Amino acid sequence: MDTERPQARSREANERLHAAIPGGAHTYAKGDDQYPDDCAPVISHGRGAHVWDVDGNRYVEYGSGLRSVSLGHAHPRVTEAARRELDRGANFVRPSILEAEAAERFLASVRTAEMVKFAKNGSDVTTAAVRLARAATGRPLVAICRDHAFFSTDDWFIGTTPMAAGIPGPVTELTVSFPYGDLAATEQLLREHDGRIACLILEPATQHEPPAGYLAGLRDLAHRHGCVLIFDEMITGFRWSEAGAQGLYGVTPDLSTFGKALGNGFAVSALAGRRELMEQGGLRDSRDRVFLLSTTHGAETHSLAAAMAVFDTYTEEGVTTRLHTLGQRLADGVREAAAGMGVGEHVLVRGRASNLVFATLDADGAPSQPYRTLFLRQLLAGGVIGPSFVVSSALTDSDIDHTIDVVGQACAVYRKALDAGNPAPWMGGRSVKPVFRRRA
């Protein structure tokens, strides 16, 4: 294992970030509390599957841009598409023809949808979907899948988390929850709140494949009780198929939301769905109008051009298949390395091959933030930055081999900590922390 890399400039930059930005980052999942003490690189730039910090250290990167950069940083086809638009203007007083082209391109791939509206963030479109469902049904309650980590920065979701400060209790009371994979429990919830639940919102798949018949059964259940079914495809979009999980599993929701990989790092998200619902937020409908989405920057031309280039790249180059192949190779190698060091029951790789996460368990088999801290620190020392093992298509076989080698060395240290009954000597300071917590 390499010795720890010099990070004096990163530490200085982190201080500057905290002085000017609450939390030191614009996304809580990127906060330095998610990394070992004094071991949180501040990024200078990236290319392909690698990033460099402000100290000049190079890393193989996983989970790039919180899963948004699935083609690798500065992908030439995507950046060239965006660059072509920069000299043509980014935003106008009327729609650009590019908006029609991007919408048509999206709908040609996501054939389960009839209309689409673009925005900048995932939260924009999930909240718009919830608002539309409430308007269409005339019902107040939102049912979220309690087994899924995140849906929106808006009150209807954040009020259900430990970080609910600033959100009135009556708002939180309008959100209820159901378990993933359990149709009977969901039907019971719908009966308990008979005629009051506007929608069911969930990720169609996460670390485990949906049980046989579950998604189709959930759609039937929602419709039988007069609810709108919403698929949050922020993560599954592109990584499961170009048309998301709905395209792979053949189940059509009423509404679905896309983002992350849609722009390969450029800011673009999408709300898509049935024309009957979507038109209620338009100008050609006789019902009461819904303020669906009205964003100044939602149709920024270079982001839409980037999204079209992403679609074309995935389709023409078979990117989804490559992500699965790379992820499977990495998962197999990590599991073998962990088993070889005697920690195969403590360092676990989970999830679909294109969307791998890892778990760090203590001697009793319980999830452990201290052991996660140890593991992350060893990865960073070996030149791997990996809050997850989510791959990008820019990774090479050499990158994967290097990662597996570093994991093996990290697992050797992990074994020492288990034998000692205490990971603290290898943590280098305080433990990493969960994002959702009440106190700093």
C-alpha positions as CSV (number, residue, x, y, z in Angstrom):
1,M,0.0,0.0,0.0
2,D,1.2,3.5,-0.9
3,T,1.8,5.8,2.1
4,E,-0.8,8.4,2.6
5,R,-0.7,11.1,-0.1
6,P,0.2,14.7,0.7
7,Q,-3.0,16.7,1.1
8,A,-1.9,20.1,2.5
9,R,-3.6,22.0,-0.3
10,S,-6.8,20.0,0.0
11,R,-7.0,20.7,3.7
12,E,-6.5,24.4,3.1
13,A,-9.2,24.3,0.3
14,N,-11.6,22.5,2.6
15,E,-11.2,25.3,5.1
16,R,-12.0,27.8,2.4
17,L,-15.0,25.8,1.3
18,H,-16.4,25.7,4.8
19,A,-15.8,29.4,5.3
20,A,-17.9,30.3,2.3
21,I,-20.3,27.4,1.8
22,P,-22.5,25.8,4.5
23,G,-21.3,22.2,4.8
24,G,-18.3,22.9,2.6
25,A,-20.0,21.4,-0.5
26,H,-23.1,21.9,-2.6
27,T,-24.2,18.3,-2.0
28,Y,-24.2,16.7,1.4
29,A,-23.0,13.4,0.0
30,K,-19.8,15.2,-1.2
31,G,-19.1,16.6,2.3
32,D,-15.7,16.0,4.0
33,D,-17.6,14.2,6.8
34,Q,-18.1,11.4,4.3
35,Y,-14.3,10.8,4.2
36,P,-11.7,10.0,6.8
37,D,-10.3,12.8,9.0
38,D,-7.9,15.1,7.0
39,C,-8.3,12.8,4.0
40,A,-10.9,14.5,1.8
41,P,-9.4,15.4,-1.6
42,V,-10.6,18.6,-3.2
43,I,-10.7,18.0,-6.9
44,S,-8.8,20.1,-9.5
45,H,-10.0,18.3,-12.6
46,G,-10.9,15.0,-14.2
47,R,-10.5,13.1,-17.4
48,G,-12.0,9.7,-18.2
49,A,-12.0,7.6,-15.1
50,H,-9.4,9.6,-13.2
51,V,-9.4,12.7,-11.1
52,W,-6.6,14.9,-9.7
53,D,-6.8,16.8,-6.5
54,V,-5.3,20.2,-5.8
55,D,-2.2,18.6,-4.4
56,G,-1.6,16.8,-7.7
57,N,-2.5,13.3,-6.6
58,R,-4.2,11.2,-9.2
59,Y,-7.0,8.7,-8.3
60,V,-9.1,6.1,-10.1
61,E,-12.6,7.4,-9.4
62,Y,-15.9,5.5,-8.7
63,G,-19.4,6.9,-8.3
64,S,-18.3,9.9,-10.4
65,G,-20.4,13.0,-9.8
66,L,-22.7,11.0,-7.6
67,R,-23.4,8.5,-10.5
68,S,-24.0,11.3,-13.0
69,V,-20.7,10.9,-15.0
70,S,-21.2,7.4,-16.4
71,L,-19.2,8.0,-19.6
72,G,-16.2,9.4,-17.8
73,H,-15.1,13.0,-17.4
74,A,-14.8,15.4,-20.3
75,H,-16.1,12.8,-22.7
76,P,-15.2,14.1,-26.2
77,R,-18.5,13.5,-27.9
78,V,-20.5,15.1,-25.1
79,T,-18.2,18.1,-24.6
80,E,-18.1,18.7,-28.3
81,A,-21.9,18.7,-28.5
82,A,-22.1,21.2,-25.7
83,R,-19.3,23.3,-27.1
84,R,-21.1,23.7,-30.5
85,E,-24.0,25.4,-28.7
86,L,-21.9,27.8,-26.5
87,D,-21.3,30.2,-29.4
88,R,-25.0,30.1,-30.4
89,G,-26.5,31.3,-27.1
90,A,-27.6,29.4,-24.1
91,N,-31.0,30.8,-23.2
92,F,-33.7,32.8,-25.1
93,V,-37.0,34.5,-24.5
94,R,-38.8,31.8,-26.5
95,P,-38.1,28.0,-26.8
96,S,-35.1,27.0,-28.8
97,I,-35.6,24.4,-31.6
98,L,-33.1,22.3,-29.6
99,E,-35.9,21.8,-27.0
100,A,-38.0,20.0,-29.6
101,E,-35.1,18.0,-30.8
102,A,-34.0,16.9,-27.3
103,A,-37.6,16.0,-26.3
104,E,-38.1,13.9,-29.5
105,R,-34.7,12.2,-28.9
106,F,-35.7,11.4,-25.3
107,L,-39.1,10.0,-26.3
108,A,-37.5,7.9,-29.0
109,S,-35.5,6.1,-26.3
110,V,-37.9,6.2,-23.4
111,R,-40.8,4.8,-25.5
112,T,-42.9,4.2,-22.4
113,A,-43.4,8.0,-22.1
114,E,-45.5,10.2,-24.3
115,M,-44.3,13.7,-23.2
116,V,-41.3,15.1,-21.4
117,K,-40.3,18.3,-19.7
118,F,-36.7,19.1,-18.8
119,A,-35.3,20.8,-15.7
120,K,-31.9,21.0,-14.0
121,N,-32.1,18.8,-10.8
122,G,-33.6,15.6,-9.8
123,S,-35.6,17.3,-7.0
124,D,-37.2,19.7,-9.5
125,V,-38.8,16.8,-11.4
126,T,-39.7,14.5,-8.5
127,T,-41.5,17.4,-6.8
128,A,-43.2,18.3,-10.1
129,A,-44.4,14.7,-10.4
130,V,-45.8,14.7,-6.9
131,R,-47.6,18.0,-7.5
132,L,-49.0,16.7,-10.8
133,A,-50.2,13.5,-9.1
134,R,-51.9,15.5,-6.3
135,A,-53.6,17.8,-8.9
136,A,-54.8,14.9,-11.1
137,T,-56.2,12.9,-8.2
138,G,-57.4,15.7,-5.9
139,R,-55.7,13.8,-3.0
140,P,-53.2,15.2,-0.4
141,L,-51.0,12.2,0.6
142,V,-47.8,11.1,-0.9
143,A,-46.6,7.5,-0.3
144,I,-42.8,7.0,-0.6
145,C,-40.9,3.8,-0.5
146,R,-39.2,3.8,2.9
147,D,-36.4,1.5,1.8
148,H,-35.0,4.1,-0.7
149,A,-32.6,6.7,0.5
150,F,-33.5,9.9,-1.3
151,F,-36.2,11.4,-3.4
152,S,-36.0,15.2,-3.2
153,T,-34.6,18.2,-1.3
154,D,-38.2,19.5,-0.9
155,D,-40.3,19.4,2.3
156,W,-42.5,16.5,1.3
157,F,-39.5,14.2,1.5
158,I,-36.9,15.9,3.8
159,G,-39.5,16.2,6.5
160,T,-39.4,12.4,6.8
161,T,-35.6,12.4,7.5
162,P,-33.6,13.2,10.7
163,M,-32.8,16.5,9.1
164,A,-36.4,17.8,9.3
165,A,-35.5,21.1,11.0
166,G,-37.4,24.0,9.4
167,I,-40.2,21.9,8.0
168,P,-43.7,22.3,9.7
169,G,-45.1,19.1,11.1
170,P,-48.4,19.3,9.1
171,V,-46.3,19.1,5.9
172,T,-44.5,15.9,7.1
173,E,-47.9,14.4,8.0
174,L,-48.8,14.4,4.4
175,T,-46.1,11.8,3.5
176,V,-46.6,8.2,4.4
177,S,-44.5,5.2,3.5
178,F,-44.5,1.6,2.2
179,P,-41.9,-1.2,2.1
180,Y,-40.3,-2.3,-1.2
181,G,-41.3,-5.6,-2.6
182,D,-44.4,-6.1,-0.3
183,L,-47.6,-5.7,-2.2
184,A,-49.8,-6.8,0.8
185,A,-48.3,-4.1,3.1
186,T,-48.8,-1.5,0.4
187,E,-52.4,-2.5,-0.2
188,Q,-53.0,-2.2,3.6
189,L,-51.6,1.3,3.5
190,L,-53.8,2.3,0.7
191,R,-56.8,0.9,2.5
192,E,-55.9,2.7,5.7
193,H,-55.8,6.0,3.8
194,D,-58.6,5.1,1.5
195,G,-59.0,7.7,-1.2
196,R,-56.4,10.1,0.2
197,I,-53.1,8.8,-1.4
198,A,-52.2,10.7,-4.6
199,C,-49.2,8.6,-5.7
200,L,-46.7,5.9,-4.9
201,I,-43.1,6.9,-5.6
202,L,-40.2,4.6,-5.6
203,E,-37.0,3.6,-7.4
204,P,-38.0,0.6,-9.5
205,A,-34.9,-1.3,-8.5
206,T,-31.8,-0.7,-6.3
207,Q,-29.4,-3.3,-4.8
208,H,-31.7,-6.2,-5.5
209,E,-33.7,-7.2,-8.5
210,P,-37.5,-6.6,-8.0
211,P,-39.4,-9.7,-6.9
212,A,-41.1,-11.5,-9.8
213,G,-44.2,-9.6,-10.8
214,Y,-43.7,-6.9,-8.2
215,L,-43.5,-3.8,-10.4
216,A,-46.5,-4.9,-12.5
217,G,-48.4,-5.8,-9.4
218,L,-47.6,-2.4,-7.9
219,R,-48.9,-0.6,-11.0
220,D,-52.1,-2.6,-10.9
221,L,-52.5,-1.9,-7.2
222,A,-52.0,1.8,-7.7
223,H,-54.5,2.0,-10.5
224,R,-57.1,-0.1,-8.6
225,H,-56.9,2.5,-5.8
226,G,-56.9,5.5,-8.1
227,C,-53.2,6.4,-7.5
228,V,-50.5,7.6,-9.8
229,L,-47.4,5.4,-10.0
230,I,-44.1,7.3,-10.2
231,F,-40.7,5.7,-10.9
232,D,-37.7,7.6,-9.8
233,E,-35.2,6.6,-12.5
234,M,-32.4,9.0,-11.4
235,I,-30.0,6.0,-10.8
236,T,-31.6,3.3,-12.9
237,G,-31.9,5.5,-16.0
238,F,-29.2,4.4,-18.5
239,R,-27.5,2.1,-16.0
240,W,-30.3,-0.5,-16.3
241,S,-31.0,0.4,-20.0
242,E,-31.2,3.5,-22.1
243,A,-34.9,3.5,-21.2
244,G,-34.2,2.9,-17.6
245,A,-35.6,0.1,-15.4
246,Q,-39.1,0.5,-17.0
247,G,-37.6,-0.4,-20.3
248,L,-35.7,-3.4,-18.9
249,Y,-38.6,-4.8,-16.9
250,G,-41.4,-3.9,-19.3
251,V,-43.5,-2.0,-16.7
252,T,-44.8,1.4,-17.7
253,P,-45.4,3.9,-14.8
254,D,-47.7,6.9,-15.1
255,L,-44.8,9.3,-14.5
256,S,-41.1,8.8,-14.3
257,T,-38.1,11.1,-13.5
258,F,-34.6,11.0,-15.0
259,G,-31.3,12.8,-14.3
260,K,-27.8,12.0,-13.3
261,A,-26.4,10.0,-16.3
262,L,-28.7,11.9,-18.6
263,G,-26.2,14.8,-19.1
264,N,-22.9,13.0,-18.1
265,G,-22.3,15.7,-15.6
266,F,-24.1,18.6,-17.3
267,A,-27.2,19.8,-15.4
268,V,-30.3,18.3,-16.9
269,S,-33.2,16.2,-15.6
270,A,-36.5,15.1,-17.0
271,L,-40.1,14.4,-16.0
272,A,-41.8,12.1,-18.4
273,G,-45.1,10.4,-18.6
274,R,-48.6,9.8,-20.0
275,R,-49.9,12.6,-22.1
276,E,-53.2,12.7,-20.2
277,L,-51.3,13.6,-17.0
278,M,-48.6,15.8,-18.5
279,E,-50.9,18.0,-20.5
280,Q,-52.5,19.2,-17.3
281,G,-49.4,21.3,-16.9
282,G,-49.6,22.6,-20.4
283,L,-51.7,25.0,-22.5
284,R,-54.0,22.7,-24.4
285,D,-56.1,21.2,-21.6
286,S,-59.5,22.3,-20.2
287,R,-58.8,21.2,-16.6
288,D,-57.5,23.5,-13.9
289,R,-53.9,24.3,-14.8
290,V,-51.0,22.8,-12.8
291,F,-47.8,24.9,-12.3
292,L,-45.8,21.9,-13.4
293,L,-42.3,23.1,-14.1
294,S,-41.2,26.6,-15.0
295,T,-37.4,26.9,-14.7
296,T,-35.3,29.7,-16.2
297,H,-32.4,27.3,-17.0
298,G,-34.3,24.1,-17.7
299,A,-33.8,24.3,-21.4
300,E,-30.2,25.6,-21.4
301,T,-29.1,24.6,-24.9
302,H,-25.6,23.2,-24.2
303,S,-27.1,20.8,-21.5
304,L,-29.8,19.5,-23.9
305,A,-27.1,19.0,-26.6
306,A,-25.1,17.1,-24.1
307,A,-28.1,14.9,-23.2
308,M,-28.7,14.1,-26.9
309,A,-25.0,13.1,-27.3
310,V,-25.3,10.9,-24.2
311,F,-28.3,9.1,-25.8
312,D,-26.4,8.6,-29.0
313,T,-23.3,7.4,-27.3
314,Y,-25.2,4.8,-25.2
315,T,-27.1,3.5,-28.2
316,E,-24.2,3.4,-30.7
317,E,-21.5,2.1,-28.4
318,G,-23.4,-0.3,-26.2
319,V,-22.5,1.6,-23.0
320,T,-24.9,-0.2,-20.7
321,T,-23.5,-3.5,-21.6
322,R,-19.9,-2.2,-21.0
323,L,-20.9,-0.9,-17.6
324,H,-22.3,-4.3,-16.6
325,T,-19.1,-6.0,-17.9
326,L,-16.8,-3.7,-16.0
327,G,-18.8,-3.8,-12.9
328,Q,-19.0,-7.6,-12.9
329,R,-15.2,-7.8,-13.3
330,L,-14.7,-5.5,-10.4
331,A,-17.2,-7.2,-8.2
332,D,-15.6,-10.6,-8.8
333,G,-12.1,-9.3,-8.1
334,V,-13.1,-7.5,-4.9
335,R,-14.9,-10.5,-3.6
336,E,-11.9,-12.7,-4.3
337,A,-9.5,-10.2,-2.7
338,A,-11.6,-9.9,0.4
339,A,-12.0,-13.7,0.7
340,G,-8.2,-14.1,0.2
341,M,-7.5,-11.8,3.2
342,G,-10.1,-13.5,5.4
343,V,-12.6,-10.7,5.4
344,G,-15.1,-12.0,2.7
345,E,-17.9,-11.9,5.3
346,H,-17.1,-8.3,6.3
347,V,-16.3,-6.4,3.1
348,L,-19.3,-7.0,0.8
349,V,-20.1,-5.9,-2.7
350,R,-23.8,-5.5,-3.4
351,G,-26.0,-4.3,-6.2
352,R,-26.4,-4.6,-9.9
353,A,-23.1,-4.8,-11.7
354,S,-23.5,-1.3,-13.2
355,N,-24.3,0.2,-9.9
356,L,-22.2,-1.5,-7.2
357,V,-22.0,-0.4,-3.6
358,F,-20.0,-1.9,-0.7
359,A,-20.8,-2.7,2.9
360,T,-18.2,-2.7,5.7
361,L,-19.2,-5.0,8.6
362,D,-17.7,-5.3,12.1
363,A,-16.8,-8.6,13.9
364,D,-20.4,-9.2,14.7
365,G,-21.6,-8.7,11.1
366,A,-23.2,-5.3,11.8
367,P,-22.7,-2.3,9.4
368,S,-19.8,-0.2,10.8
369,Q,-18.9,3.4,10.1
370,P,-15.5,3.0,11.8
371,Y,-14.6,0.1,9.5
372,R,-15.8,2.1,6.5
373,T,-13.5,4.8,7.6
374,L,-10.5,2.4,7.7
375,F,-11.4,1.0,4.3
376,L,-11.9,4.4,2.6
377,R,-8.6,5.6,4.1
378,Q,-6.7,2.6,2.7
379,L,-8.4,3.1,-0.7
380,L,-7.4,6.7,-0.9
381,A,-3.8,5.9,0.1
382,G,-3.7,3.5,-2.8
383,G,-5.0,6.0,-5.3
384,V,-8.6,5.0,-5.4
385,I,-11.4,7.4,-4.5
386,G,-14.5,5.2,-4.0
387,P,-17.5,6.1,-1.8
388,S,-19.0,3.3,-3.8
389,F,-17.9,1.0,-6.6
390,V,-20.2,2.5,-9.2
391,V,-18.3,2.2,-12.5
392,S,-18.0,4.6,-15.5
393,S,-17.4,3.3,-19.0
394,A,-14.1,5.1,-19.1
395,L,-12.5,2.6,-16.8
396,T,-9.9,0.3,-18.3
397,D,-8.9,-3.2,-17.4
398,S,-5.8,-1.7,-15.9
399,D,-7.9,0.6,-13.6
400,I,-9.9,-2.4,-12.5
401,D,-6.8,-4.4,-11.8
402,H,-5.2,-1.6,-9.8
403,T,-8.4,-1.2,-7.8
404,I,-8.6,-4.9,-6.9
405,D,-4.9,-4.8,-5.8
406,V,-5.6,-1.8,-3.6
407,V,-8.7,-3.5,-2.2
408,G,-6.6,-6.5,-1.4
409,Q,-4.1,-4.4,0.6
410,A,-7.0,-2.6,2.3
411,C,-8.5,-5.9,3.3
412,A,-5.2,-7.0,4.9
413,V,-5.4,-4.0,7.2
414,Y,-9.1,-4.7,7.8
415,R,-8.1,-8.2,8.9
416,K,-5.6,-6.7,11.4
417,A,-8.3,-4.4,12.8
418,L,-10.7,-7.4,13.2
419,D,-8.1,-9.4,15.0
420,A,-7.3,-6.5,17.3
421,G,-11.0,-6.0,17.9
422,N,-10.6,-2.3,17.3
423,P,-10.3,-0.3,14.0
424,A,-9.4,3.0,15.7
425,P,-5.6,2.7,15.2
426,W,-6.1,2.5,11.4
427,M,-8.8,5.2,11.2
428,G,-6.5,8.2,11.4
429,G,-9.1,10.2,13.5
430,R,-12.9,10.5,13.7
431,S,-15.3,8.2,11.9
432,V,-17.1,9.1,8.7
433,K,-20.8,9.9,9.4
434,P,-24.2,9.2,7.7
435,V,-25.6,12.1,5.7
436,F,-28.9,12.1,7.4
437,R,-28.4,12.9,11.1
438,R,-29.9,15.4,13.5
439,R,-26.7,17.0,14.8
440,A,-23.4,17.8,13.1
